[in-house]
Amino acid sequence: MERHIISVFFLLIPLILLLPQKNFKISNALIIQLVHPNSLNSHFSIKNLTRQQRINHLIRDSINRAHSRSSTRTSYSNNNFSCLELTTIQREIRVKENSIVLLKVGVGTFKNPISYKTYYLHMDTGSDLIWLQCQDCLKPRKKCFGKPPIFFPNIHSSSYNPIPCNTHELCYKDICVDGFCAYGVRYGDASKATGTLATEKFTFDTVLREDDITNVFDLVFGCNNFYDGLSTNQGDIGVLGLGWGSRSLMNQITPTGIHNSFAYCFSHYDSSDLGSLGYLTLGSDGYSQDDFSFTALLHYGNDPHYYLNLEGISVGQRKLTIDKKVFVRQAKGKGGTIIDSGTSYTYLNPQAYKKLRRVLKRYIKSLGRYWPFKPDRDKFELDLCYTGLKGTLNEFPSITFHFSGGNLILKSENVFIKTNDPPDGFCLAMLPDDNGLTVLGAYQQSNFRFIYDRSRYLLLFKPEDCNEGA
């Protein structure tokens, strides 16, 4: 179901400031390294998990994210959330501790020798808010998540400035706590989160450049101080929203001269050493459209998602008989097709999923050397699974997503995922969405370069070995 967002106007005047210890340049492209959440470089790493347990964490995260989309319109009174009143639900902001992509960000201004604190945030193309858990959650009548909680010490940062009520275009109108702009969310499972909107310095160190360049921006972000609901894993800290919307990172940095586009290339989960997962490029417009397939980026009102016009799906050379309407966003905001870096695996409208599953099942059966198995749902939550795999997945057909304007051809390594238990098993790395939404997830996006040209409303894509660099 559509995530309902409180409307604001688009107006941002961020500042770029100079860090004394590094060279500073205004660049039209910032290249930032991405890491896997289970990388040893990440605070999110959960030790001693098997590969299959890590995969299942990602599957459950996809399921949780899908459930968050089904939250219904709601309201709650001034008696809740420190007298914060909301009349419409905002999108989910709970940390996605098992999402597939993290990036390192410096936040705040502190005394030497370290001028800022470093955190890993979830890169999320499906949201438009930057937020972190702040030290304010330790105050009376506030609540932190995580055991023990990890938080940004906002009270010690000299550049932290909470925004007074109704004084900034990015405030939610008349939504205030203790005289400051606030935000809040209530989920379908009744969990709750609130915080204060503030400005703060965010530091991005570029990579793969001859010069040592640091880019610093004054950004509006959510300083989360209350969370009540589902428990989260140790290491949770926040989200960096790249979606449509006035509070997103892209909308806040484009007035500084950075082109209104971003690009990324994720290395494949199975080929990654769980260290570098690829790179995020903010602002680059140096590409030739002739080198890419492309389709339109669709934007609906206050919805932060990047919608796509999906027209059909093929298995090998066979196009499935699926009505185009299955993939179209309905008048009341239900359904449609989105691309989302924060969803680990692809979700399909149930009608499309059933037909894809049926054709793949028939094809695999015809090979005569694979046997279906039903995984233990407590261990593995995928649906169409087989044993008998010897070597690679190369003999299985590709799956093509036919978008208006261009085709995204997924090789078998993007369609299926190997299991460890049984060791010769493999499963279809896709799931049905009960609410009728189709979501192109991060696993299926691996080893493709995607460029979101927001100024031209285009999504460009081409196959690429994402282990090769930016």
N, C-alpha and C positions, 0 to 999 in steps of 0.2 A: 504494500500500500504506500502511497505517496508519503514522503516525509514532509510535514507542514512546517514552513519556516516563517518566522516573524519577519515582516518586510522592513527594509531600510533603504535609504537612498545611496547611490554610488558616489562617494566623494572621499578621496584619500590624499593626504599631503604628507607622505613619509619623508624622512630626512636621511641622508647618507653621511655618516660620520667617520672620521679617520682614527684608526687604532695606531698608537704611537710606535708599537714594536714591529709593524709590518708595512710594506708598501701598499698604497691604496690606489686603485684605478676604477673608474666607472667603466664597466664592461657590458657589452650587449649579450654576453653569455656567461653564465655561472655553471660550472660543471662540478657536481657534488657526488661523491661516492656513496653507493647504496650497499647495505649489508643485510644479510639474512638474520632474522630474530634469534636463531640458534647459533649464530656465530660466536666464537669466543670473545670477539671484540664488543659484543653487545651485552648490555646489562640485563637483557631479557632471556639470556641463555639458561635453559633448564638442563642441568647436568644429568648424565647417565640415562638419557632416553634413547631407545632404539630408533632406527630410521623409521620404522613403521609407526611407532608412537608419535614421532614428530609429524609424520604425514597425517595421522588421525587428529592431532591437535589442529592442523590447518583445516581439515574437513569440518571439525566441530566449530571452528571459528566461522567458516562459511555458513554453516547452519544458523549460528547465533546471529550473524549479520542479516541473513534472510529473515529471521524472526523479527528483527528490529524494524524491518520495513513494514511489518503488518500492524504496527502500533496504530491505534485509532485516535482520532481527535479527542482531546480531553482538556480538562481545566482543573485548577486547584486554587484554594483560597489563600488569603493573606496569612492564615495561620500556619501555612506550610512553608518550608524553606526560608526561614528567617524573614517572614513577611513578604516574600517574593511572590507576586501574582502573575500568572501567565494564562492567557486565554486560548492559546493554541500550542500544540506540541512542536518542539524543535526536533531535528534529526538526532539520532543517537550519537552520543559523544563518549561512551564508555571505551576505554582503551581496548584495542584489539590485540591482546597480548600474543596471539598466534598468527597475526597477519604476516604476509610474506615479505614485506619491504620496510626497511628502516633507513633513516638517514641521520647523520650527525649534525647537530646544531649547537652553536654557542649562544648562551642566553645571559643577559644582565651585564652589570659593570661592578667589579670588585677590586679590592686592593691587590697590588702585585704580590707574588710573582705571576699569578694567573688572573687575567683581567675579566674572564667570564667563566661560567660553568658550562660543561659540555653534557648534552643529553642526546639520546637516540629517540626520535619521534617516528610514529607511524606515518608513512607517506600515503595520503588518502585522496584519490581523485574524486571520491564520492561525497566529500564534505567541504564546507566553505569556512571553517573556523579553525584557527590555530589555538591550541590550548595545552596547558601543563597543570599538573597538580602542584599547588603552591604551599609554602610553609604555613599559610593562614589556616590550613585544615587542622592544625594542632590547637587552635584557639578554642575556648569554651563554646559549646553548642555547634561546633563544626565537626567534620568527620573526614578522615583520610581513607584511601584504599591502599591495599598492599600490606604485607606482613613480613618485615617492617616496611612502612611506607617510604618511598623515595619521592622527594619533592624539590622544587626550585625554591631557594631561600629568598623570596622576593623582598622580605623586610630588610635584608642586608645589601640589596642592590641599589646603588646610587642613581641608576637610570630608570628604576621602576616608578611608574606614575599611574595610580588608579584614576579613571576618568570620572569627573563629577557628573551627576545625573543630568542627562539631556543636553550635554555641552558638545557632543561629537556626533557627526553624521552616522557613525557606526554603532551608536548606542541603540538598544531597543527602546523605543519611545515609552517614557514613563515607567520603565522597568528598572527599579532602583533598590538598593539595599544600603542603609547607613549613609545615604547621600551620594552613592556612587552608582554608575551604570552596572547593571547585572545581567546575567543570562541564567537560564534554567532549563531543565529537561525532565520529563517524566516518561518512563518507558512502558511498553506493554506489559512487562512483568512487574510493574510497580516500583522498580528501582528508580532512584532520583539523584540528580546532580545539579549543583549550582555553583556560581562563582562570580567574580568581579571582572569587568572588562578594564584593561589597562594598556598603557603603551610601554614598550620595553625595547632594548637593543637586541637584535638577533644577528649573530655573526655566522657567515658562511665562508668557509675556506675552500677555494677552488682547487681542483686537481688537474694534472696533465697540462700544466702551463709552465713555461720557462721561468716566469716571474712568480714570486711568492705574493699572491694577491688575497686580501681579505675584504669581503664586502659586508658592510654593516648597515642595517636598516632599522629605523624606528617603526615598529609594527604594533598594531592593535591585536591583543590576544586575550584569551580567557584564562584567568588565574583561578583555577578550580579549588574550592575550599570545603565542599560538602559532597559526599558520595554515600548513598545508602542503598544497598541492593546486593546483587550477585558479587561474590568474592572474586578477586582478580589475582593473577600471579605476581610474585615478587618481581620488581623491575619496571612496573608500569609507570609511565610518566606523562604521555600526551600524544597529540595528533597534529600533523601539519596538513591542513586542508588545501587542496589544489583545485577544488571544483569551481563551478560558476558561483558567483556571489561576492558581495562587496567586501567581506572580511577575509576572503581567501588570500593566500600568499601572492598569487599572480596579480590580483587586482590592486594589492598594496604596493607592489614593486614596479609595476609598469610606468607609473608617473615619473620614475627616476630616469627613464630613458631605456630601460630594458624592453625588448620586443615582447609583445603580448603572446608568447608561445612558450611551450615547454616540451621536452622530449625525454624519453627514457628507453633503456634496453636492458631487460632482465636476463641474466644467464639462467640456464635451465636448472631446476632444482636438483636433478640427479647428477648433473655435471659440475655443479658448484661445489667448492670446497667448504661451503658454509662460511666463507669469509666475504670477499667482495661479491656482490650480486649484480654489479653493473653500475650505471651512472645515470643521474638525473641532470639534464641540461636545462637551465632556466634562461629563456630569452633568445635563443639562437634562431635567426631567420635565414641562416646561410645554407639553404638546401635547394636542390633542383626538383621541381615537382615531377619532372619526367622520370626521376629515379624511383618514384614511389607509386603504389596504388593509393587511392584516397576515397573517402566518403564524407558526407556532411556531418558536422557536429550540430546536434539539435539542442535547443535551450528552451525550457518551459517555465516561464515566470520565475518564482523564487526557488525552484527545485535546483539543488546544486549539482545534480548528476549530468554527465555527458551522454545524451541519448544518441542512438544511431538508427539508421533506417535499414534494418535487416529484412531481406526479401525472401530468403530461403536457405536451405542447408542441403549439401550433397555428401554422399558417402562414395568415395572414389569418383567415378563418372556418373553415378546415379543420383539424380536430384529427387529428394523426398517430396511426396505429395502433401505439402503443408500449406494451408491457406495463409497468405501474407498477413492477414488481419491478426494472426496469432502473435506477431511480433510488434504490433503497433500499439502505441500508448493511447489509452482510452480517454474519453472526454473528462472523466472524473479523476484522472491521474493514475489509474491502475494500469498494470502491464507495461508494455514497451520493452525496448532493448537498450541497455547501458553498458559502458565499459568502465570497469572499476578495479583499481589497483589494490583496494582494501579487501576485496573478496578473493580468497585463495583459489577456489576452483569455479569453473563455469556452471551457471544455473541455466536451465532451459524451461520455457513454458511447458507445462505437463504434456500438452498435445504433441509438441515437437519432440520432447524427450521420449515419449512412448514409441514414436515412429523411428527415431534414431536407434533406440535400444533394440527394437524388433529387427531392423535390418542388420545391425551389427551381430546380434545373436545368431541370426540365420547364416551370416557369412562365416563366423567363427566355427559354427557347427559343421559347415560344409568342408572345412579343412580336415576334420576327422582326427585331430591329434590334441585337442584341448578339452578339458572337462570342467563344467561349471562347479563353483563352490560358493556357499553362503558364508561370508565372514562373520565372526562373532561381533555383533554390533557394539559390544563394550570395548572392542579392540580396533575395529575398522568399520567405517560407516558408509562405504561405497556399495554400489548396488550390483552392477554387472561384472562378475569376477570369474576368472578361469585359472586352472593350473595347467602345467605342461609346457611352460615357456622355456625354450632353450636359446640362450643368447639374447639377441635384440628383438625389438618390436617391429622391425622394418617390413615384415611381410603383411602387416595390416594396412588397410586402406587409409588414405588421408581423408580428412573431413573439411569441406569448404563452407565457409560462411559467406553467402552472397549478399554483400552490401550494395546499396545504390551507389554506383560509380566504380566499385572495385571488389575483388574477391580476396578473402583472407583464407589461405590454404594451410591447414594445420597438419603437420606430419604426425605419424603415429606416436612419436615421443611426447607430443603435446596433447594427444587424445587419451592415451592410457598411462597408467602408472604401475610400476612393479611393486610387489610386496615382498616382505621378508618371511612372513608366516602365512602360507607356505612359501618356501624360497623360490619356487618356480611359478608363482602366481602373478597375476596382473589384473587390473580393474579399469573400467571406464572412469576417467577422472572428471566426471560431470554428474550433476544432480538435478532433479526436478524442483522447480519452485512452485509451491502450492498457491501462491498469489498471482501466478501468471506472468511474472517478470522474467526476462531473459538477461543474464549478466555474463559478459565476457570477463572471466576472472584472470588473475595474475599468472597462474600455471599455464594457461593456454596462450598467454601473451609472451612467454619466454622465447628468446632467440628471435624476436622481432624488434625493430626500431619503430617506435610510435612517436609521431610529432603531433601535438595538439596546437594547431594554428588558430588561436582563439579570435584573432582579428578577422580572419577570413572564414571562420566557422568550418574548418576542415580538419579531419583526422587523416594523417598520412601514415602509411606503414609499408615495411618491406622486411623480408627475412634477413637476419644478420647473426653472426656469431658474436654474442654479447660478452664473451670472455676476452675478446680482442681489445677492448678499451672503449673510450667515449666516442 
